Amino acid sequence: MRKGVAIGYIIALVLGVAVIALIGIWLVTSGGKLGKSSTEVECKKAISIYCIKLVSGLTSSLTSSDQTKCSNVDITVPANVAVCKSEGYVS
């Protein structure tokens, strides 16, 4: 009877390690990003950099990946410096 108990513990241990490994793989592949809020933060950061360049007099545009991030969270890119200032991206 002891062998049956030991086999049960081994199976439970293997299943536990497999579940922990799957959760770890999922976290690594998602890049630590947990949903829409992190994409929103990344979009706002990209827009802030864009607005800073506009204020400095540099011609600037968002990269295609930044545009994709912003379209996923429905944030519109400011058209000019006045809009950047009114929305609080720059002072």
N, C-alpha and C positions, 0 to 999 in steps of 0.2 A: 504494500500500500504506500510505502514511502516513495517508491519510484513514481507513482502516479501524481503525487503531490509535487515532486520536484519538476516533473514535466510541465505541469500547469504553471508553475512559477516561471519557468524558462520561456514558455509561450507568452505569458503576460509581459515579461521583460522585453522580448523581441518586439511585440506589438507596441509597447510603450516607446521604445527607441525609434521604431518606424514612424510613429505619429509625431514625435519630437523632430525627427529629420524632415518630414513633410512640411511641418510648420516653419522650420528654419529655411528650407528651400523656397517656400512661398514668400517669406519676408525678404530674402535676398533678391529674388526675381522682381518683387514689387519695388525694390530700391528704397524701402523704408517709407514710401509715400502711402499714406493711408487715406486715399480718397480725394474728393474734390477740393477740400480746404487747402491742401498743400499745393495743388495746381493753381488755385487762386492767389496764394502767396507768391508763387513763382511768377505769375503773370504780372502782379502788381510791382514786383521787383524789376522785371524787364521794362515795364512802362516807366518806372522811376528813372532808370538809366536812360531810356529814350528821351524823357523830358529834360533831364540834366544836360544831355547833348544838345537839345533844341535851345535851351536857355543859353548855353555856351556859344551858340552860333554855328554849331556843327550840323551838317545835314545828316539825318539819321533815319533809320527805319528798323522795325522789329524784324528779327530773323524769322524764317518760316516756322521753326519750332516754337518760338515765342508766340507767333500769331495763332498757332494751333492751340497752345495752352490757353490763350485768352478767349478763343472761340469756344473752348470747352466749358468755360465758366461764365460766358456771356458778359464779358467786360469789353467795352469799346475803347479803342486806342484814341487818346486825345489828338485832335487835328492840328493844334497850334499851341504856342506857349501860354496864351491866355487860358485855354481850357486846362492845361497842365496845372496852372496856378489855382484855378477855381476848384479843381478836384483834389487839390492838396498834395500832388506829387512833388511839387517844388514850391519854395516860398518866394 
